[in-house]
Amino acid sequence: MHPALETRSDLSEPTCTRVAPRAALGVTCEVRQGTRAWQRVVLEDLSPTGFRILRLASPDPSKPLWIRIPGIQLLTANLCWTRGKATGCEFTAPLHIAVFEHLVRQAGGDLRR
């Protein structure tokens, strides 16, 4: 496991570092951990290496998360932190920059570097 993704019981402090451009979005997605049912969440922030979602019920830091972002394949990520209703995750394999830019354009996102 990546050192920045060590399992933590509280997930209250960020453990992943931002290393890529980010975009503010507001896209409804579905996520799932383990055998739990799919949950609807809001993808609030996206970068090629990770994302922030809102409203993930009972996040489990010991399990990977699968996310369905409209228009692309199912992706896997690890939980890095949670603060209130927000959860930060890091993709297990970064998005290609062209895929990232396409998603931002489609969602009408605000790109921040």
N, C-alpha and C positions, 0 to 999 in steps of 0.2 A: 504494500500500500504506500502511496505517495506520502511523505512525511507531513505535508500540509493537510492531509486528510485523515489523520489519526482519529480513531473513534473516541468521541467525547460524550459523556452522559448529559451535559447541559446544553451544548451547542450554542451557548449564549455569546461567545466572542468569535469574530471571524478567524478562520484558520487558512483560508485560501487567499492568494494574493492576486491582485488585478495586474495583468500583464498585456492586455490587448485593448483595442478600442471598444467602447460600449455604446449601446443604443437604448434609449428609453422607449418602451413599447407599452401596449395595453391590449395584448392578445389573449383570448381565452384558449386554454390548452387543457389536455388531460394528462394526469400523472398517476403512477402506480408504484407501490413498494411491495415487494414480496407477493403474497397471494391476496392482498387487499383488493377491494374494488377500485376501479378507476375513479379519480376525483377530478372535478373541474377546478382549475386554478387560473389566476391571471399572471401571464408572463409579463413582468414589469420592466425587466432590464435584461439585455442580452449582449454577450460578447462571443467571439469565436471559442473561448475557453470555458464559458460558464454562463449562468443566468441567476436571476432572482425572481421568485414566484411569491404570490400572495395567497393566503387561505389554504395552505396544506394542513390538513387535520392530522394531529399526532405524528409528526415526522420521527422516523426511526433512524438514527445515525449509523446503525450497524448494517443497514440494508441499502443496496443501490436503488436508484429511482429511475423509472422509465418515463420519458416525456414524449407526447405526441404533439408536435407543433404543426399546425395546418400547412400543408404543402411540402413537407419533407418526411423522410423515413423516421421510424421510431428511434430515439436516442437514449443512451444510458448515461447517468451522472451519479456522482457521490455527493451527499450532503456535507456542507462545510460549516454552516452556522444557521441559527434561527434567532430572530429578534421580533417579539410580538407576533404579528401575522405574516411576517416575511421570512423566507427561507432562501439561503444562498447555496448554489450547487456548482460543481465543476464537472464538465463533460469528461467521460473516460477517454474519448478521442475528440480533439478539437474540431470545430467546424472548419471547412475550407473557407477562406476569406470570401470567395465568390458566393457561396451559400449564405454566409452571414450577411453580406451586402444585399443579396436578393431578398432575404427575409425582412430586413430593415426597410427596404423600398416598398415591399408588399404591405407591410403593416403601417407605413407612413411614419416610421420611427424617427426619433431625433438622435442622430449620431454624435457621440462625444468622444474625443480622443484624449 
